[in-house]
Amino acid sequence: MAIPSVVPQKAPDQAVLDAREALAQRTPVVLVTGRAGTGKSHFVRALVSEDEGTPQAVLAPTGLAAMNIGGQTVHSFFGFPPRPLIGNLEKPNWFFTRTARALKRLIIDEVSMLRADTLDAMDQHLKVARKSQRPFGGVQMLLVGDFYQLPPVVRGEDNQLLEDAGYQTPYAFSAHALRDAPMTAVELTEVHRQTDRDFIALLSAIREQRGVADAIETLNGECLDRSLSQKPVLLCATNAVADSYNIRGLQSLSGVSAKYSGGFEGEKPKHMADRFPAPIELVLKTGARVIFTQNDPEGRWVNGSLGTVKALEEEIVTVALDAGDDVDVERAIWPQARWSWNATENRMEVKEEFKYVQFPLAHAWALTIHKAQGMTLDAVEIDLGRGAFAPGQTYVALSRARSMEGLRLARPLSERDVRVDPAIAEGLARIGA
């Protein structure tokens, strides 16, 4: 059955121009949204590269997201404790206050995973540090992300706390700070990851829960147990399932394994969960399926490229890319940034808190959907097991595929697998997005 096209037809890159114009006009809050593959992270990187003279910092809600964008976590930058940020907080420390007073702009990537109470705490801290009652103390806020993808983490007991504090939802768009803050909302509409407009329209149907029955019928009809031209990476909902697949895959290979330990340059982090894009302990064998977790500066592979290990040495791992070339892979570096104000030179600067050093590889028999966010994959198999447990999870999994021809389903999808939180559309409409 045909999928109704809901693909916006706005001129390519016009939305980017609109966002840049809003930033140039010093709009207090600029929200940049867009479906998977529309270039949101690329927009952030380009902006930071071009506006090096602007006193700004790049933050993200989680360690992994921060490292992928070359930034710092929100909690680390603000000095927040790891608990719900409701009510009066401790006064910001001197280090944060000095930095905050010099700031012109804060960029928050993956804002869909930022909780409303955290955004309000940011507003409160900036107002105190800068001695200003303007929204966010007069610091321009650039919020970037897709609320239809992965949501904030809210543990059971936190739901009641948020409700008691007057939050309609845990999403950032429910923050009290946005009620009176002038805002421009821009949606990036030009999809770069996929080129097949029928597939793009199908993904939009899943994302927004429109015409889901037809979309599922099409996916099950074309993608169930099909043969793929490349070996796929399996995307699943939980770490336990991904670990099980990867352990079995490694055990199925003969030969001696090699163990590569990740290391740190600088101060070792206190909290390491959800932090590193390559495993702390990476065990490989010849024949192991691997996925690259960082773009190659020389352009030989990108984040999400797949391959098979051909040879193992102490300082080099040789990988046969599925795309056809053999490459020698050396250890890569992921800096964990800490932004601060340099009073002597009168500018913001990045002080690296530490560097994580490891081969930019992970086992690729399976990945969690969460770890695959931001990746583009040529061959994908999706196994949701007992079903998706978070809104947006199925959409994130499906939208990793570059094309429908590279997508396989381990079991039929059902409408129960497509979970979209109705509060998203309501909340975005409420703030004019």
N, C-alpha and C positions, 0 to 999 in steps of 0.2 A: 504494500500500500504506500501511497505517496506521503512524504513528510512535508507538511506545510513549511515553506521557507520563512524564517523569522530573522534572516541575516540582515542587519542594518546596512544601508547603502551609502553611508556618509563617505565623502571623498577621502581617499587614502591620505593619512598624515594630517588631515585638518584638525583632528582631535588633539594631536600633539601640539600643533600651533596654538590651539585654544588654551591648552594647559600652560604653555610657555607664556602666553599673553597674560593669563591670570597671575602667574608668578611675578612677571615683570611689573604688573600693576599693584603688587604688594597686597593681594587679597589675603586676608588672615588665614583662611583654611582652603586648601585646594585638594579635592578628592579626585584621584585618577583611578577609574575602575576599567574593567574590560575582561572579556572571556579569556580562557586559556589560549596562549600562543599569540596574543596581540602585542607583545613587546613591552610589557610593563616594566620588567626588570631592566631591559635594554634602555628604556627611557630614563630610569634612575641613573644607570651607569653613565649615559651620555651627558646627563645634566651635571653630575658631579665632576666629570672630566672637563666640561666646558666652563663651569662656574667655580674654578679652583680658588678664585679670590673671594668668594662669598663665605663668610663665617657660618658654616653649616655642618651638621653631623648626620650620618646615615645609621639608622637603627632598625631593628627587627624584633619581633616578639620572642623568637626562639634562637638558641645558639646556632643551630644548623642554618637557619635562614640568614642570620647575621653574617656567618662566615661565608656563605655563598655570595653575598652582596658586598663583602669586604667592609662590613660595619661592626656594630657593637649591639649587644642586647639592650632593650629598653631598661630592664632592671639594673644592669650593670652601670649604664650611663647615669641613671638617676639615683643609684644607691638604694633602690627599693628592697625591702625584705621579701622573702618568698612566701607571701601570704596574701589574702584578699586585701586590697588597698581601699578600704572603706572608712569614712570618718576622718578625723584629724590625724595627720601624719607627723612624724618627727620633722623638725626643721631641716632643710637641706644643709649638707655639710659645706665647709668652706671651699673645697675643691670644686664641687658642682656649682656653687654660687658664682665663683670666679669665671667658670666656663660659660654658665648660662647668661651672664651679663654681656658677654661678647657675641652671643648667638644672633644670627639673623633668620636662620631657617633650620627646621628639623625635618628630615625625610624619614618616614616610617614605611618600610616595605613589608609585604605580606600582612597588611592591616586587618585582613579577615580573621587572623588568629589573635588579634589584640583585644583584650577585654575592655568593656566600658569603664569599669572602675579604675583600670590602669590608665586609660586616657585622661580621666578626671584627675587622677593623682599627678599626672604630668602637668596638667593645667595648674593645679594647686602649687606644685613645687616651683614652676616657672614664675608664677605671680609673686611668690614669696621672695625668691632669689633676685628677681629683677625689680622688686618693689613697684609693681604695676598691676592694676586690676583689669587691664585689657585682656582679651582672650589669649591664653597661653603666655601671659606676660609680655605680649607684643612680638613674640617669636612666630614667624610664619610657619605653618604646618602643612607639609605635603604628605598626604596619606595615599598610599598606593596598594592596590590589591583587588581581589575578586571575592566578594562575600559569598558567592555561590560555590566556592571551593572549600577548603578545610576551615572549620569553625574554631573559636577559642576553646581551650580546655577548661571545663567547669566541673569540678568534682561535686558529688552529691550534696554535701553540706553547704557548698558555696551558693547553690541556687537560691536557697532561702535568704541568705545574707544579701544577695543582690536584689532580690524582690523586696525585702524589708527596707533597703536603701533607696527604693524608688526607681530601679532600673526595669524598663519594660522587657529588655532582652539583654543577654551578656555581650552582644556585639558592640563594637566601637561606636557605631552610629547612634547607639542609645545613650552615649555619654551626655551628662548634663552640660558639659562645657560647650557642646555644639549647638545648644538651643539658641543662644544669642550671638554666636560667632558668624560673621559674614563668610559665606562659603561659595566657591565655584566648584561644581561637580562636572567632570569630563569623562566620557566613556570612549576608550580606544576600541575601534570597531574593525580594523583591518587585521584579519587573521593571517599570520605569517607561517605558523606551524603546518597547517594543512592548506592544500590548494583546491581540493575537490569541494565545490560549493554544496553539493548534496550532503556530503559527510559533515561539513560545517553546520548546515541547517539541522541535521540529525543531532549533533552534539548540543546545539542550542536548545532543541526540544527537551533533551535530557536535563540540561542545566536549569531550565526555567519551568520544567514540568508542564510543558505544553505539547499535546499530541504524543504523549509518552507511549500509549499502546501501539501506535503505528511505528514509532521509533524502535521499540523493543521487537516488534514483529520483523522489521527489516534487519536488525542486528542478529537476531536468532536465525533468520533465514539465510544470511550470508556468511556469518562468522562462527557458527557453532561447529567445533571439531574439524575445521578446515585445515588443509595443508598450507604451510607458509614457505616462501622461498628461502627465508633465513631462520635460524634457530631463535625462538622468541625468549624474552625475559618474562617470567611469570609475575604478575602483580597480584598481591593478596592483601587481605585486610589487617592481619595481625603479625607481629614479630615472631610469634611461636610458629605459625605456618611457614613464613619465609625462612626461618632458621632451619626448620625440618627439611624443607626442599633442598636448601643449600648444603646441609650436612650429608644428606643422601647423595647429592650430586658429587661431592668431593670424595665420599667413600667408594663410589662406583669406579673411581679411577685407580689404576695400578700405579706403581712407582712411589718414590719417596717424596714426602711433602717438605716444603720449605716454609718457615715461619718468619714473617717480617713484622717487627714491632714498631709502632708509631712512636715518635719522640717529640719533645718540646724544647723550643729555644725560648728562654725567658721564664717568667713565673708560671709554674704549672697551675692550671685552673683548679679551683676547689670543687666545682660542680661540672661533671663531665657528661651527664646524660644529655642525649639529643644534641650533641655538640659537633661531632666530627663526621665529615662526609666520607671518610675512609676508615675502616676498622682499626681500633687500637692494636689488635692482634690479627694480622692478615695471614691466613694459611693457604698456600697455593700448591698445586701440582701441575705438571704438564698435562694439557688437555682441559684444564679448568675453564669454565665459562666465566668471563669477567665483564664488568661494565665500568666505563671510565666515569669518574666523579668530579672531574675538573677539565675545563677547556685547555687544550695545548697551546702555549704561546706561539708555536710554529704552525698551528693550524692542521696538524696531522689527525687529530681527533677532537671531538667535542664532548661536553658533559652529556652522557647518555649513549655514547658509541659502545658497541658490543664487539667482543672478540673472544679468542681462545688462546690460552697460554701455550707458547711453543717451547720456551727455554727459561730456566731460572738461574740467575747468578746473584751474588751478594748485593751488587749495586744496580743491576739491570734486570728487568723482566721483559722478555720478548713476547709480544702479543701479535697474533694474526687477526687483523681487523676483519669483521664480516664484510666490510666494504672492499677488501681485497689486498691491502698492503700489510706487510710485516713492519712493526715499529718496535724500537727499543725504548722502554719506559724507565725513566729514572724517578727518584723520589721527588715529590712536589711539596710546595709550602702553602699553607693556608694561614695568613696572618689574622689574628684576632685584634681588631683595632680598639684603641681607646682614644676618644677625642678630647682635646683639652685646648685651653687658650694660652698662647705664647705671648705674654705681656711685653717681652723685649722686642719681638718682631711685629707685634700688633696684628696677630692673625691666629686663626684656628689651625691646629695641626694634629695629625694622627700619630699617637704614640702607641706602638705595638705592645700590647699587654703580653702576648706570647705568640709564637709561631708553632703550628702543628705541622710535623714533617712525616710524610708517609707516601707510599706509592699511591697514585690516584686511581685505585682499583677497588672494586668490591665484587663479591660473588654475584653472578648474574643468572643463576638458575631461577632465583626469585628475589623480589624486592617488596617491601611494604608500599602501599599506595602513598603513604605519608612521605617516605624517603624519595619516591619518584617524582614528587611535585617539582615542577620546573624543568623536568627532563623532556626531551623529544626522542621517541624510540621508533625505529624502523620496523621492529617485529615485537608484538606484545601478545601475551596470553593472559586473560583475566580470570581469576578464580576467586569469587566472593565467598566461597564456603557456605556458611549458614546465612549469609546476607550482609549487606553493608550496615554498619552500626552508627555511622555519623552522616549528617547531611552533607551532600556534595561529594561523598567518597566515590560513588560510581562514576560521576561526571569527571572527576580528576583522573580516575583510572582510564576511562575511554579516551579522554582527550590527550593522553600521552602519545597515542599512535599518530604517526605522520599521515597515514591513510587507512581507509577501511580494508584495503588489500593486505595490510600488515597487522591485522587485528584478528585474534582468535578467542573464542569463549570456551572455557572449560566446562561450563554447564549453562543451560538456558537462563537468560535474564528474565526476571519477573517485575511487575510494577512495584512490588514491595522493595526491590533493590534500589529504586530511584527515590531517594529521600531528599526533599527540598524543604527547608524551613520556611513556612509562609511568612514568618516575621521579617525575612530579608526584604522582600518586595515592599512590605508595609513600612519598614524602617527607612529604607532608601527613599521612598516617596515622601516620607515625613520631613526629611532634610533636603528634599528637592533634587535628589540624585536619580 
